[in-house]
């Protein structure tokens, strides 16, 4: 389940792609035909990414400020690209894991 989610693969077979776009869940798996439309997670992954990345970046910014005391313009130059890059890098795998978890624990699901 975790592996398929992190690799953005179908949670049923682990082979077909989970997404048709950057974050659009495929209606059906191209490899096994499993219905994935009911596993859409909405804004859940974004909330996790915001909280985790916010904690990491805030801690890092505080450590840099206390240890090095750089000018404020340097903070403005460093942190926004890290926040944007981190959010884009984390969002797909987080959504994949949440979709796979939802798929595994959905009501009436029979393990294959």
C-alpha positions, 0 to 999 in steps of 0.5 A, spaced: 500 500 500 505 505 502 509 503 496 504 503 491 502 510 494 509 513 494 510 511 487 503 514 484 501 507 482 494 503 482 493 501 489 490 495 487 495 492 482 501 497 483 502 497 476 497 502 472 498 510 473 494 513 479 494 520 476 492 522 469 495 529 470 499 532 476 494 531 481 488 528 478 486 521 480 484 517 474 477 514 474 480 507 472 486 503 472 489 502 465 492 496 467 487 492 472 481 496 470 479 498 478 475 503 479 479 509 482 474 515 482 471 513 489 478 514 492 479 522 491 482 525 497 480 533 496 484 537 500 487 532 505 494 531 502 495 539 501 493 540 509 498 534 511 503 538 506 502 545 509 503 542 516 509 538 515 513 543 510 511 549 515 514 545 521 520 544 517 521 550 514 519 554 520 524 550 524 530 551 519 528 559 518 529 560 526 535 556 526 538 560 520 536 566 524 539 564 530 546 561 528 547 566 522 543 572 523 543 574 515 539 580 512 532 579 511 532 580 504 536 573 504 531 570 508 526 572 502 531 569 497 532 562 500 525 560 503 520 561 498 523 557 493 524 551 498 517 552 500 514 552 493 519 546 491 518 542 497 510 543 496 510 540 489 515 535 491 511 532 497 504 533 494 503 527 489 506 522 493 502 524 499 496 524 495 498 517 492 499 514 499 492 517 502 488 514 496 492 508 497 490 508 504 483 510 503 482 504 497 485 499 502 480 501 508 474 503 504 468 499 506 466 493 503 473 492 500 476 485 499 483 484 499 486 480 493 
